[in-house]
Amino acid sequence: MIEKKEYMSRRQELMSMMHKNSIAVISSAPEKVRSRDTNYPYKQNVNLTYLAGFPEPESVLVLIPDREDGQVILFCRDKDPLRETWDGYREGPASAIKKYGFDDAFPISDIDDILPNLIEGKDRLYYAVGKDADFDKRIMDWVNHVKSQRGNGALPPGEFVDLDHFMNEMRFDKNKVRIGDYEKGSKSFCGCSQKGHEILQTWNL
């Protein structure tokens, strides 16, 4: 099981790769309907899993490097005992902060009110461009909301950057480290096996 500090380290690594005055928005995978009242077993977006380990649908992770009020923000489903009876356990914003190491968390129902204010004034917006048409539309809705406030001095991001390029690079580097660890472990095991063989020969076993 991956520890919380590892996820926090991954988020810091990604933010160190981002330009100054930028924001990254990572959405959960959509739920897939099996029939009128049931869904397929849920599989989380690989980027959100890698950066947070948060397993729930209807969640959005936001990274804002160097933000004084908190660099890592999660939007997720609020606690709802009745819905949890049918849909399963929900972490809720308050518990998510403590369990997953986020700086802040809000109900997903508040994202349309909060996220445009976080996007406003940023030079670059990082997200997985073109991977989810519905989320692409939501991104553009938030950006267009900021554009509509230009008369009040609001500035939308001037550039969209595909987040997957950075995520793939991070995962590739992690895999290289793991492969190196495995190779070291294999050499160590071979060395131990050889040593053990020599000891057995000495004991004539």
Contact map, one row per residue, 1 for C-alpha under 8 A:
1110000000000000000000000000000000000000000000000000000000000000000000000000000000000000000000000000000000000000000000000000000000000000000000000000000000000000000000000000000000000000000000000000000000000
1111011000000000000000000000000000000000000000000000000000000000000000000000000000000000000000000000000000000000000000000000000000000000000000000000000000000000000000000000000000000000000000000000000000000
1111111000000000000000000000000000000000000000000000000000000000000000000000000000000000000000000000000000000000000000000000000000000000000000000000000000000000000000000000000000000000000000000000000000000
0111111100000000000000000000000000000000000000000000000000000000000000000000000000000000000000000011100000000000000000000000000000000000000000000000000000000000000000000000000000000000000000000000000000000
0011111110000000000000000000000000000000000000000000000000000000000000000000000000000000000000000000100000000000000000000000000000000000000000000000000000000000000000000000000000000000000000000000000000000
0111111111000000000000000000000000000000000000000000000000000000000000000000000000000000000000000000000000000000000000000000000000000000000000000000000000000000000000000000000000000000000000000000000000000
0111111111100000000000000000000000000000000000000111100000000000000000000000000000000000000000000000000000000000000000000000000000000000000000000000000000000000000000000000000000000000000000000000000000000
0001111111110000000000000000000000000000000000000011000000000000000000000000000000000000000000000000100000000000000000000000000000000000000000000000000000000000000000000000000000000000000000000000000000000
0000111111111000000000000000000000000000000000000000000000000000000000000000000000000000000000000000000000000000000000000000000000000000000000000000000000000000000000000000000000000000000000000000000000000
0000011111111100000000000000000000000000000000000110000000000000000000000000000000000000000000000000000000000000000000000000000000000000000000000000000000000000000000000000000000000000000000000000000000000
0000001111111110000000000000000000000000000000000011000000000010000000000000000000000000000000000000000000000000000000000000000000000000000000000000000000000000000000000000000000000000000000000000000000000
0000000111111111000000000000000000000000000000000000000000000000000000000000000000000000000000000000000000000000000000000000000000000000000000000000000000000000000000000000000000000000000000000000000000000
0000000011111111100000000000000000000000000000000000000000000000000000000000000000000000000000000000000000000000000000000000000000000000000000000000000000000000000000000000000000000000000000000000000000000
0000000001111111110000000000000000000000000000000000000000000000000000000000000000000000000000000000000000000000000000000000000000000000000000000000000000000000000001100100000000000000000000000000000000000
0000000000111111110000000000000000000000000000000000000000000011100000000000000000000000000000000000000000000000000000000000000000000000000000000000000000000000000000000000000000000000000000000000000000000
0000000000011111111000000000000000000000000000000000000000000000100000000000000000000000000000000000000000000000000000000000000000000000000000000000000000000000000000000000000000000000000000000000000000000
0000000000001111111000000000000000000000000000000000000000000000000000000000000000000000000000000000000000000000000000000000000000000000000000000000000000000000000001000000000000000000000000000000000000000
0000000000000111111101000000000000000000000000000000000000000000100000000000000000000000000000000000000000000000000000000000000000000000000000000000000000000000000000000000000000000000000000000000000000000
0000000000000001111111000000000000000000000000000000000000000000000000000000000000000000000000000000000000000000000000000001000000000000000000000000000000000000000000000000000000000000000000000000000000000
0000000000000000011111000000000000000000000000000000000000000000100000000000000000000000000000000000000000000000000000000000000000000000000000000000000000000000000000000000000000000000000000000000000000000
0000000000000000001111100000000000000000000000000000000000000001100000000000000000000000000000000000000000000000000000000111000000000000000000000000000000000000000000000000000000000000000000000000000000000
0000000000000000011111110000000000000000000000000000000000000001100000000000000000000000000000000000000000000000000000000111110000000000000000000000000000000000000000000000000000000000000000000000000000000
0000000000000000000011111000000000000000000000000000000000000111100000000000000000000000000000000000000000000000000001100101110000000000000000000000000000000000000000000000000000000000000000000000000000000
0000000000000000000001111100000000000000000000000000000000000111000000000000000000000000000000000000000000000000000000000000111000000000000000000000000000000000001000000000000000000000000000000000000000000
0000000000000000000000111110000000000000000000000000000000011110000000000000000000000000000000000000000000000000000000000000111000000000000000000000000000000000000000000000000000000000000000000000000000000
0000000000000000000000011111000000000000000000110000000000011100000000000000000000000000000000000000000000000000000000000000001100000000000000000000000000000000000000000000000000000000000000000000000000000
0000000000000000000000001111100000000000000010010000000001111000000000000000000000000000000000000000000000000000000000000000000000000010000000000000000000000000000000000000000000000000000000000000000000000
0000000000000000000000000111110000000000000110010000000111110000000000000000000000000000000000000000000000000000000000000000000000000000000000000000000000000000000000000000000000000000000000000000000000000
0000000000000000000000000011111000000000001110000000000011000000000000000000000000000000000000000000000000000000000000000000000000000000000000000000000000000000000000000000000000000000000000000000000000000
0000000000000000000000000001111100000000000000000000000011000000000000000000000000000000000000000000000000000000000000000000000000000000000000000000000000000000000000000000000000000000000000000000000000000
0000000000000000000000000000111110000011010000000000000010000000000000000000000000000000000000000000000000000000000000000000000000000000000000000000000000000000000000000000000000000000000000000000000000000
0000000000000000000000000000011111000011010000000000000000000000000000000000000000000000000000000000000000000000000000000000000000000000000000000000000000000000000000000000000000000000000000000000000000000
0000000000000000000000000000001111111111000000000000000000000000000000000000000000000000000000000000000000000000000000000000000000000000000000000000000000000000000000000000000000000000000000000000000000000
0000000000000000000000000000000111111111000000000000000000000000000000000000000000000000000000000000000000000000000000000000000000000000000000000000000000000000000000000000000000000000000000000000000000000
0000000000000000000000000000000011111110000000000000000000000000000000000000000000000000000000000000000000000000000000000000000000000000000000000000000000000000000000000000000000000000000000000000000000000
0000000000000000000000000000000011111100000000000000000000000000000000000000000000000000000000000000000000000000000000000000000000000000000000000000000000000000000000000000000000000000000000000000000000000
0000000000000000000000000000000011111110000000000000000000000000000000000000000000000000000000000000000000000000000000000000000000000000000000000000000000000000000000000000000000000000000000000000000000000
0000000000000000000000000000000011111111000000000000000000000000000000000000000000000000000000000000000000000000000000000000000000000000000000000000000000000000000000000000000000000000000000000000000000000
0000000000000000000000000000001111101111110000000000000000000000000000000000000000000000000000000000000000000000000000000000000000000000000000000000000000000000000000000000000000000000000000000000000000000
0000000000000000000000000000001111000111110000000000000000000000000000000000000000000000000000000000000000000000000000000000000000000000000000000000000000000000000000000000000000000000000000000000000000000
0000000000000000000000000000000000000011111000000000000000000000000000000000000000000000000000000000000000000000000000000000000000000000000000000000000000000000000000000000000000000000000000000000000000000
0000000000000000000000000000001100000011111100000000000010000000000000000000000000000000000000000000000000000000000000000000000000000000000000000000000000000000000000000000000000000000000000000000000000000
0000000000000000000000000000100000000000111110000000000000000000000000000000000000000000000000000000000000000000000000000000000000000000000000000000000000000000000000000000000000000000000000000000000000000
0000000000000000000000000001100000000000011111011000001110000000000000000000000000000000000000000000000000000000000000000000000000000000000000000000000000000000000000000000000000000000000000000000000000000
0000000000000000000000000011100000000000001111111000000000000000000000000000000000000000000000000000000000000000000000000000000000000000000000000000000000000000000000000000000000000000000000000000000000000
0000000000000000000000000000000000000000000111111100000000000000000000000000000000000000000000000000000000000000000000000000000000000000000000000000000000000000000000000000000000000000000000000000000000000
0000000000000000000000000100000000000000000011111110000000000000000000000000000000000000000000000000000000000000000000000000000000000000000000000000000000000000000000100000000000000000000000000000000000000
0000000000000000000000000111000000000000000111111111110000001000000000000000000000000000000000000000000000000000000000000000000000000000000000000000000000000000000000000000000000000000000000000000000000000
0000000000000000000000000000000000000000000111111111111000000000000000000000000000000000000000000000000000000000000000000000000000000000000000000000000000000000000000000000000000000000000000000000000000000
0000001001000000000000000000000000000000000001111111100000000000000000000000000000000000000000000000000000000000000000000000000000000000000000000000000000000000000000000000000000000000000000000000000000000
0000001101100000000000000000000000000000000000111111100000000000000000000000000000000000000000000000000000000000000000000000000000000000000000000000000000000000000000000000000000000000000000000000000000000
0000001100100000000000000000000000000000000000011111110000000000000000000000000000000000000000000001000000000000000000000000000000000000000000000000000000000000000000000000000000000000000000000000000000000
0000001000000000000000000000000000000000000000011111111000000000000000000000000000000000000000000001000000000000000000000000000000000000000000000000000000000000000000000000000000000000000000000000000000000
0000000000000000000000000000000000000000000000011001111100000000000000000000000000000000000000000001000000000000000000000000000000000000000000000000000000000000000000000000000000000000000000000000000000000
0000000000000000000000000000000000000000000100001000111110000000000000000000000000000000000000000000000000000000000000000000000000000000000000000000000000000000000000000000000000000000000000000000000000000
0000000000000000000000000001000000000000000100000000011111100000000000000001000000000000010000000000000000000000000000000000000000000000000000000000000000000000000000000000000000000000000000000000000000000
0000000000000000000000000001111000000000010100000000001111100000000000000001000000000000000000000000000000000000000000000000000000000000000000000000000000000000000000000000000000000000000000000000000000000
0000000000000000000000000011110000000000000000000000000111110000000000000001100000000000000000000000000000010000000000000000000000000000000000000000000000000000000000000000000000000000000000000000000000000
0000000000000000000000000011000000000000000000000000000111111000000000000111100000000000000000000000000000010000000000000000000000000000000000000000000000000000000000000000000000000000000000000000000000000
0000000000000000000000001111000000000000000000000000000001111100000000000111000000000000000000000000000000010000000000000000000000000000000000000000000000000000000000000000000000000000000000000000000000000
0000000000000000000000001110000000000000000000010000000000111110000000011110000000000000000000000000000000000000000000000000000000000000000000000000000000000000000000000000000000000000000000000000000000000
0000000000000000000000111100000000000000000000000000000000011111000000111100000000000000000000000000000000000000000000000000000000000000000000000000000000000000000000000000000000000000000000000000000000000
0000000000100010000000111000000000000000000000000000000000001111100000111000000000000000000000000000000000000000000000000000000000000000000000000000000000000000000000000000000000000000000000000000000000000
0000000000000010000011110000000000000000000000000000000000000111111001110000000000000000000000000000000000000000000000000000000000000000000000000000000000000000000000000000000000000000000000000000000000000
0000000000000011010111100000000000000000000000000000000000000011111000100000000000000000000000000000000000000000000000000000000000000000000000000000000000000000000000000000000000000000000000000000000000000
0000000000000000000000000000000000000000000000000000000000000001111100100000000000000000000000000000000000000000000000000000000000000000000000000000000000000000000000000000000000000000000000000000000000000
0000000000000000000000000000000000000000000000000000000000000001111111100000000000000000000000000000000000000000000000000000000000000000000000000000000000000000000000000000000000000000000000000000000000000
0000000000000000000000000000000000000000000000000000000000000000011111100000000000000000000000000000000000000000000000000000000000000000000000000000000000000000000000000000000000000000000000000000000000000
0000000000000000000000000000000000000000000000000000000000000000001111100000000000000000000000000000000000000000000000000000000000000000000000000000000000000000000000000000000000000000000000000000000000000
0000000000000000000000000000000000000000000000000000000000000001001111111000000000000000000000000000001100000000000000000000000000000000000000000000000000000000000000000000000000000000000000000000000000000
0000000000000000000000000000000000000000000000000000000000000111111111111000000000000000000000000000001000000000000000000000000000000000000000000000000000000000000000000000000000000000000000000000000000000
0000000000000000000000000000000000000000000000000000000000001111000001111100000000000000000000000000011100000000000000000000000000000000000000000000000000000000000000000000000000000000000000000000000000000
0000000000000000000000000000000000000000000000000000000000001110000001111110000000000000000000000000011111000000000000000000000000000000000000000000000000000000000000000000000000000000000000000000000000000
0000000000000000000000000000000000000000000000000000000000111100000000011111000000000000000010000000010111000000000000000000000000000000000000000000000000000000000000000000000000000000000000000000000000000
0000000000000000000000000000000000000000000000000000000000111000000000001111100000000000000010000000000011110010000000000000000000000000000000000000000000000000000000000000000000000000000000000000000000000
0000000000000000000000000000000000000000000000000000000111110000000000000111110000000000000110000000000011110000000000000000000000000000000000000000000000000000000000000000000000000000000000000000000000000
0000000000000000000000000000000000000000000000000000000001100000000000000011111000000000011110000000000000111000000000000000000000000000000000000000000000000000000000000000000000000000000000000000000000000
0000000000000000000000000000000000000000000000000000000000000000000000000001111100000000011110000000000000110000000000000000000000000000000000000000000000000000000000000000000000000000000000000000000000000
0000000000000000000000000000000000000000000000000000000000000000000000000000111110010000011100000000000000000000000000000000000000000000000000000000000000000000000000000000000000000000000000000000000000000
0000000000000000000000000000000000000000000000000000000000000000000000000000011111110000010000000000000000000000000000000000000000000000000000000000000000000000000000000000000000000000000000000000000000000
0000000000000000000000000000000000000000000000000000000000000000000000000000001111111000000000000000000000000000000000000000000000000000000000000000000000000000000000000000000000000000000000000000000000000
0000000000000000000000000000000000000000000000000000000000000000000000000000000111111100000000000000000000000000000000000000000000000000000000000000000000000000000000000000000000000000000000000000000000000
0000000000000000000000000000000000000000000000000000000000000000000000000000000111111111000000000000000000000000000000000000000000000000000000000000000000000000000000000000000000000000000000000000000000000
0000000000000000000000000000000000000000000000000000000000000000000000000000001111111111110000000000000000000000000000000000000000000000000000000000000000000000000000000000000000000000000000000000000000000
0000000000000000000000000000000000000000000000000000000000000000000000000000000011111111100000000000000000000000000000000000000000000000000000000000000000000000000000000000000000000000000000000000000000000
0000000000000000000000000000000000000000000000000000000000000000000000000000000001111111000000000000000000000000000000000000000000000000000000000000000000000000000000000000000000000000000000000000000000000
0000000000000000000000000000000000000000000000000000000000000000000000000000000000111111100000000000000000000000000000000000000000000000000000000000000000000000000000000000000000000000000000000000000000000
0000000000000000000000000000000000000000000000000000000000000000000000000000000000111111110000000000000000000000000000000000000000000000000000000000000000000000000000000000000000000000000000000000000000000
0000000000000000000000000000000000000000000000000000000000000000000000000000000000011011111000000000000000000000000000000000000000000000000000000000000000000000000000000000000000000000000000000000000000000
0000000000000000000000000000000000000000000000000000000100000000000000000000111100010001111100000000000000000000000000000000000000000000000000000000000000000000000000000000000000000000000000000000000000000
0000000000000000000000000000000000000000000000000000000000000000000000000000111000000000111110110000000000000000000000000000000000000000000000000000000000000000000000000000000000000000000000000000000000000
0000000000000000000000000000000000000000000000000000000000000000000000000001111000000000011111110000000000100000000000000000000000000000000000000000000000000000000000000000000000000000000000000000000000000
0000000000000000000000000000000000000000000000000000000000000000000000000111110000000000001111111000000111100000000000000000000000000000000000000000000000000000000000000000000000000000000000000000000000000
0000000000000000000000000000000000000000000000000000000000000000000000000000000000000000000111111100000010000000000000000000000000000000000000000000000000000000000000000000000000000000000000000000000000000
0000000000000000000000000000000000000000000000000000000000000000000000000000000000000000001111111110000000000000000000000000000000000000000000000000000000000000000000000000000000000000000000000000000000000
0000000000000000000000000000000000000000000000000000000000000000000000000000000000000000001111111111110010000000000000000000000000000000000000000000000000000000000000000000000000000000000000000000000000000
0000000000000000000000000000000000000000000000000000000000000000000000000000000000000000000011111111111110000000000000000000000000000000000000000000000000000000000000000000000000000000000000000000000000000
0000000000000000000000000000000000000000000000000000000000000000000000000000000000000000000001111111110000000000000000000000000000000000000000000000000000000000000000000000000000000000000000000000000000000
0001000000000000000000000000000000000000000000000000000000000000000000000000000000000000000000111111100000000000000000000000000000000000000000000000000000000000000000000000000000000000000000000000000000000
0001000000000000000000000000000000000000000000000001110000000000000000000000000000000000000000011111110000000000000000000000000000000000000000000000000000000000000000000000000000000000000000000000000000000
0001100100000000000000000000000000000000000000000000000000000000000000000000000000000000000000011111111000000000000000000000000000000000000000000000000000000000000000000000000000000000000000000000000000000
0000000000000000000000000000000000000000000000000000000000000000000000011100000000000000000000011101111110000000000000000000000000000000000000000000000000000000000000000000000000000000000000000000000000000
0000000000000000000000000000000000000000000000000000000000000000000001111000000000000000000000001000111110000000000000000000000000000000000000000000000000000000000000000000000000000000000000000000000000000
0000000000000000000000000000000000000000000000000000000000000000000001011100000000000000000010001000011111000000000000000000000000000000000000000000000000000000000000000000000000000000000000000000000000000
0000000000000000000000000000000000000000000000000000000000000000000000001111000000000000000011011000011111100000000000000000000000000000000000000000000000000000000000000000000000000000000000000000000000000
0000000000000000000000000000000000000000000000000000000000000000000000001111000000000000000010000000000111110110000000000000000000000000000000000000000000000000000000000000000000000000000000000000000000000
0000000000000000000000000000000000000000000000000000000000000000000000000011110000000000000110000000000011111110000000000000000000000000000000000000000000000000000000000000000000000000000000000000000000000
0000000000000000000000000000000000000000000000000000000001110000000000000011110000000000000000000000000001111110000000000000000000000000000000000000000000000000000000000000000000000000000000000000000000000
0000000000000000000000000000000000000000000000000000000000000000000000000000100000000000000000000000000000111111000000000000000000000000000000000000000000000000000000000000000000000000000000000000000000000
0000000000000000000000000000000000000000000000000000000000000000000000000000000000000000000000000000000001111111110000000000000000000000000000000000000000000000000000000000000000000000000000000000000000000
0000000000000000000000000000000000000000000000000000000000000000000000000010000000000000000000000000000001111111111000000000000000000000000000000000000000000000000000000000000000000000000000000000000000000
0000000000000000000000000000000000000000000000000000000000000000000000000000000000000000000000000000000000001111111100000000000000000000000001000000000000000000000000000000000000000000000000000000000000000
0000000000000000000000000000000000000000000000000000000000000000000000000000000000000000000000000000000000000111111110000000000000000000000000000000000000000000000000000000000000000000000000000000000000000
0000000000000000000000000000000000000000000000000000000000000000000000000000000000000000000000000000000000000111111111000000000000000000000000000000000000000000000000000000000000000000000000000000000000000
0000000000000000000000000000000000000000000000000000000000000000000000000000000000000000000000000000000000000011111111100000000000000000000001000000000000000000000000000000000000000000000000000000000000000
0000000000000000000000000000000000000000000000000000000000000000000000000000000000000000000000000000000000000001111111110000000000000000000001101100000000000000000000000000000000000000000000000000000000000
0000000000000000000000000000000000000000000000000000000000000000000000000000000000000000000000000000000000000000111111110000000000000000000000000100000000000000000000000000000000000000000000000000000000000
0000000000000000000000100000000000000000000000000000000000000000000000000000000000000000000000000000000000000000011111110000000000000000000000000000000000000000000000000000000000000000000000000000000000000
0000000000000000000000100000000000000000000000000000000000000000000000000000000000000000000000000000000000000000001111111100100000000000000001100100000000011000000000000000000000000000000000000000000000000
0000000000000000000000000000000000000000000000000000000000000000000000000000000000000000000000000000000000000000000111111100000000000000000000100100000001111000000000000000000000000000000000000000000000000
0000000000000000000000000000000000000000000000000000000000000000000000000000000000000000000000000000000000000000000000111110000000000000000000000000000001111000000000000000000000000000000000000000000000000
0000000000000000000011100000000000000000000000000000000000000000000000000000000000000000000000000000000000000000000000111111100000000000000000000000000000111100000000000000000000000000000000000000000000000
0000000000000000000011000000000000000000000000000000000000000000000000000000000000000000000000000000000000000000000000001111100000000000000000000000000000011110000000000000000000000000000000000000000000000
0000000000000000001011100000000000000000000000000000000000000000000000000000000000000000000000000000000000000000000000000111110000000000000000000000000000001111100000000000000000000000000000000000000000000
0000000000000000000001111000000000000000000000000000000000000000000000000000000000000000000000000000000000000000000000100111111000000000000000000000000000001011100000000000000000000000000000000000000000000
0000000000000000000001111000000000000000000000000000000000000000000000000000000000000000000000000000000000000000000000000001111100000000000000000000000000000001111000000000000000000000000000000000000000000
0000000000000000000000011100000000000000000000000000000000000000000000000000000000000000000000000000000000000000000000000000111110000000000000000000000000000001111100000000000000000000000000000000000000000
0000000000000000000000000100000000000000000000000000000000000000000000000000000000000000000000000000000000000000000000000000011111100000000000000000000000000000011100000000000000000000000000000000000000000
0000000000000000000000000000000000000000000000000000000000000000000000000000000000000000000000000000000000000000000000000000001111110001000000000000000000000000111000000000000000000000000000000000000000000
0000000000000000000000000000000000000000000000000000000000000000000000000000000000000000000000000000000000000000000000000000000111111001000000000000000000000000000000000000000000000000000000000000000000000
0000000000000000000000000000000000000000000000000000000000000000000000000000000000000000000000000000000000000000000000000000000111111001000000000000000000000000000000000000000000000000000000000000000000000
0000000000000000000000000000000000000000000000000000000000000000000000000000000000000000000000000000000000000000000000000000000011111111000000000000000000000000000000000000000000000000000000000000000000000
0000000000000000000000000000000000000000000000000000000000000000000000000000000000000000000000000000000000000000000000000000000001111111100000000000000000000000000000000000000000000000000000000000000000000
0000000000000000000000000000000000000000000000000000000000000000000000000000000000000000000000000000000000000000000000000000000000011111110000000000000000000000000000000000000000000000000000000000000000000
0000000000000000000000000010000000000000000000000000000000000000000000000000000000000000000000000000000000000000000000000000000000011111111000000000000000000000000000000000000000000000000000000000000000000
0000000000000000000000000000000000000000000000000000000000000000000000000000000000000000000000000000000000000000000000000000000011111111111100000000000000000000000000000000000000000000000000000000000000000
0000000000000000000000000000000000000000000000000000000000000000000000000000000000000000000000000000000000000000000000000000000000001111111110000000000000000000000000000000000000000000000000000000000000000
0000000000000000000000000000000000000000000000000000000000000000000000000000000000000000000000000000000000000000000000000000000000000111111111000000000000000000000000000000000000000000000000000000000000000
0000000000000000000000000000000000000000000000000000000000000000000000000000000000000000000000000000000000000000000000000000000000000011111111100000000000000000000000000000000000000000000000000000000000000
0000000000000000000000000000000000000000000000000000000000000000000000000000000000000000000000000000000000000000000000000000000000000001111111110000000000000000000000000000000000000000000000000000000000000
0000000000000000000000000000000000000000000000000000000000000000000000000000000000000000000000000000000000000000000000000000000000000000111111111000000000000000000000000000000000000000000000000000000000000
0000000000000000000000000000000000000000000000000000000000000000000000000000000000000000000000000000000000000001001100100000000000000000011111111100000000000000000000000000000000000000000000000000000000000
0000000000000000000000000000000000000000000000000000000000000000000000000000000000000000000000000000000000000000000100110000000000000000001111111110000000011000000000000000000000000000000000000000000000000
0000000000000000000000000000000000000000000000000000000000000000000000000000000000000000000000000000000000000000000000000000000000000000000111111111000000010000000000000000000000000000000000000000000000000
0000000000000000000000000000000000000000000000000000000000000000000000000000000000000000000000000000000000000000000100000000000000000000000011111111100000000000000000000000000000000000000000000000000000000
0000000000000000000000000000000000000000000000000000000000000000000000000000000000000000000000000000000000000000000110110000000000000000000001111111110001110000000000000000000000000000000000000000000000000
0000000000000000000000000000000000000000000000000000000000000000000000000000000000000000000000000000000000000000000000000000000000000000000000111111110001110000000000000000000000000000000000000000000000000
0000000000000000000000000000000000000000000000000000000000000000000000000000000000000000000000000000000000000000000000000000000000000000000000011111111000000000000000000000000000000000000000000000000000000
0000000000000000000000000000000000000000000000000000000000000000000000000000000000000000000000000000000000000000000000000000000000000000000000001111111111100000000000000000000000000000000000000000000000000
0000000000000000000000000000000000000000000000000000000000000000000000000000000000000000000000000000000000000000000000000000000000000000000000000111111111100000000000000000000000000000000000000000000000000
0000000000000000000000000000000000000000000000000000000000000000000000000000000000000000000000000000000000000000000000000000000000000000000000000001111111000000000000000000000000000000000000000000000000000
0000000000000000000000000000000000000000000000000000000000000000000000000000000000000000000000000000000000000000000000000000000000000000000000000000111111000000000000000000000000000000000000000000000000000
0000000000000000000000000000000000000000000000000000000000000000000000000000000000000000000000000000000000000000000000000000000000000000000000000000111111100000000000000000000000000000000000000000000000000
0000000000000000000000000000000000000000000000000000000000000000000000000000000000000000000000000000000000000000000000011000000000000000000000000110111111110000000000000000000000000000000000000000000000000
0000000000000000000000000000000000000000000000000000000000000000000000000000000000000000000000000000000000000000000000011100000000000000000000000110110011111000000000000000000000000000000000000000000000000
0000000000000000000000000000000000000000000000000000000000000000000000000000000000000000000000000000000000000000000000111110000000000000000000110110000001111100000000000000000000000000000000000000000000000
0000000000000000000000000000000000000000000000000000000000000000000000000000000000000000000000000000000000000000000000111111100000000000000000100000000000111111000000000000000000000000000000000000000000000
0000000000000000000000000000000000000000000000000000000000000000000000000000000000000000000000000000000000000000000000000111000000000000000000000000000000011111000000000000000000000000000000000000000000000
0000000000000000000000000000000000000000000000000000000000000000000000000000000000000000000000000000000000000000000000000011100000000000000000000000000000001111100000000000000000000000000000000000000000000
0000000000000000000000000000000000000000000000000000000000000000000000000000000000000000000000000000000000000000000000000001111000000000000000000000000000001111110000000000000000000000000000000000000000000
0000000000000000000000000000000000000000000000000000000000000000000000000000000000000000000000000000000000000000000000000001111010000000000000000000000000000011111000000000000000000000000000000000000000000
0000000000000000000000000000000000000000000000000000000000000000000000000000000000000000000000000000000000000000000000000000011110000000000000000000000000000001111111000000000000000000000000000000000000000
0000000000000000000000010000000000000000000000000000000000000000000000000000000000000000000000000000000000000000000000000000011110000000000000000000000000000000111111100000000000000000000000000000000000000
0000000000000000000000000000000000000000000000000000000000000000000000000000000000000000000000000000000000000000000000000000001100000000000000000000000000000000011111110000000000000000000000000000000000000
0000000000000000000000000000000000000000000000000000000000000000000000000000000000000000000000000000000000000000000000000000000000000000000000000000000000000000011111111000000000000000000000000000000000000
0000000000000100100000000000000000000000000000000000000000000000000000000000000000000000000000000000000000000000000000000000000000000000000000000000000000000000011111111100000000000000000000000000000000000
0000000000000100000000000000000000000000000000100000000000000000000000000000000000000000000000000000000000000000000000000000000000000000000000000000000000000000001111111110000000000000000000000000000000000
0000000000000000000000000000000000000000000000000000000000000000000000000000000000000000000000000000000000000000000000000000000000000000000000000000000000000000000111111111000000000000000000000000000000000
0000000000000000000000000000000000000000000000000000000000000000000000000000000000000000000000000000000000000000000000000000000000000000000000000000000000000000000011111111100000000000000000000000000000000
0000000000000100000000000000000000000000000000000000000000000000000000000000000000000000000000000000000000000000000000000000000000000000000000000000000000000000000001111111110000000000000000000000000000000
0000000000000000000000000000000000000000000000000000000000000000000000000000000000000000000000000000000000000000000000000000000000000000000000000000000000000000000000111111111000000000000000000000000000000
0000000000000000000000000000000000000000000000000000000000000000000000000000000000000000000000000000000000000000000000000000000000000000000000000000000000000000000000011111111100000000000000000000000000000
0000000000000000000000000000000000000000000000000000000000000000000000000000000000000000000000000000000000000000000000000000000000000000000000000000000000000000000000001111111110000000000000000000000000000
0000000000000000000000000000000000000000000000000000000000000000000000000000000000000000000000000000000000000000000000000000000000000000000000000000000000000000000000000111111111000000000000000000000000000
0000000000000000000000000000000000000000000000000000000000000000000000000000000000000000000000000000000000000000000000000000000000000000000000000000000000000000000000000011111111100000000000000000000000000
0000000000000000000000000000000000000000000000000000000000000000000000000000000000000000000000000000000000000000000000000000000000000000000000000000000000000000000000000001111111110000000000000000000000000
0000000000000000000000000000000000000000000000000000000000000000000000000000000000000000000000000000000000000000000000000000000000000000000000000000000000000000000000000000111111111000000000000000000000000
0000000000000000000000000000000000000000000000000000000000000000000000000000000000000000000000000000000000000000000000000000000000000000000000000000000000000000000000000000011111111100000000000000000000000
0000000000000000000000000000000000000000000000000000000000000000000000000000000000000000000000000000000000000000000000000000000000000000000000000000000000000000000000000000001111111110000000000000000000000
0000000000000000000000000000000000000000000000000000000000000000000000000000000000000000000000000000000000000000000000000000000000000000000000000000000000000000000000000000000111111111000000000000000000000
0000000000000000000000000000000000000000000000000000000000000000000000000000000000000000000000000000000000000000000000000000000000000000000000000000000000000000000000000000000011111111100000000000000000000
0000000000000000000000000000000000000000000000000000000000000000000000000000000000000000000000000000000000000000000000000000000000000000000000000000000000000000000000000000000001111111110000000000000000000
0000000000000000000000000000000000000000000000000000000000000000000000000000000000000000000000000000000000000000000000000000000000000000000000000000000000000000000000000000000000111111111000000000000000000
0000000000000000000000000000000000000000000000000000000000000000000000000000000000000000000000000000000000000000000000000000000000000000000000000000000000000000000000000000000000011111111100000000000000000
0000000000000000000000000000000000000000000000000000000000000000000000000000000000000000000000000000000000000000000000000000000000000000000000000000000000000000000000000000000000001111111110000000000000000
0000000000000000000000000000000000000000000000000000000000000000000000000000000000000000000000000000000000000000000000000000000000000000000000000000000000000000000000000000000000000111111111000000000000000
0000000000000000000000000000000000000000000000000000000000000000000000000000000000000000000000000000000000000000000000000000000000000000000000000000000000000000000000000000000000000011111111100000000000000
0000000000000000000000000000000000000000000000000000000000000000000000000000000000000000000000000000000000000000000000000000000000000000000000000000000000000000000000000000000000000001111111110000000000000
0000000000000000000000000000000000000000000000000000000000000000000000000000000000000000000000000000000000000000000000000000000000000000000000000000000000000000000000000000000000000000111111111000000000000
0000000000000000000000000000000000000000000000000000000000000000000000000000000000000000000000000000000000000000000000000000000000000000000000000000000000000000000000000000000000000000011111111100000000000
0000000000000000000000000000000000000000000000000000000000000000000000000000000000000000000000000000000000000000000000000000000000000000000000000000000000000000000000000000000000000000001111111110000000000
0000000000000000000000000000000000000000000000000000000000000000000000000000000000000000000000000000000000000000000000000000000000000000000000000000000000000000000000000000000000000000000111111111000000000
0000000000000000000000000000000000000000000000000000000000000000000000000000000000000000000000000000000000000000000000000000000000000000000000000000000000000000000000000000000000000000000011111111100000000
0000000000000000000000000000000000000000000000000000000000000000000000000000000000000000000000000000000000000000000000000000000000000000000000000000000000000000000000000000000000000000000001111111110000000
0000000000000000000000000000000000000000000000000000000000000000000000000000000000000000000000000000000000000000000000000000000000000000000000000000000000000000000000000000000000000000000000111111111000000
0000000000000000000000000000000000000000000000000000000000000000000000000000000000000000000000000000000000000000000000000000000000000000000000000000000000000000000000000000000000000000000000011111111100000
0000000000000000000000000000000000000000000000000000000000000000000000000000000000000000000000000000000000000000000000000000000000000000000000000000000000000000000000000000000000000000000000001111111110000
0000000000000000000000000000000000000000000000000000000000000000000000000000000000000000000000000000000000000000000000000000000000000000000000000000000000000000000000000000000000000000000000000111111111000
0000000000000000000000000000000000000000000000000000000000000000000000000000000000000000000000000000000000000000000000000000000000000000000000000000000000000000000000000000000000000000000000000011111111100
0000000000000000000000000000000000000000000000000000000000000000000000000000000000000000000000000000000000000000000000000000000000000000000000000000000000000000000000000000000000000000000000000001111111111
0000000000000000000000000000000000000000000000000000000000000000000000000000000000000000000000000000000000000000000000000000000000000000000000000000000000000000000000000000000000000000000000000000111111111
0000000000000000000000000000000000000000000000000000000000000000000000000000000000000000000000000000000000000000000000000000000000000000000000000000000000000000000000000000000000000000000000000000011111111
0000000000000000000000000000000000000000000000000000000000000000000000000000000000000000000000000000000000000000000000000000000000000000000000000000000000000000000000000000000000000000000000000000001111111
0000000000000000000000000000000000000000000000000000000000000000000000000000000000000000000000000000000000000000000000000000000000000000000000000000000000000000000000000000000000000000000000000000000111111
0000000000000000000000000000000000000000000000000000000000000000000000000000000000000000000000000000000000000000000000000000000000000000000000000000000000000000000000000000000000000000000000000000000111111
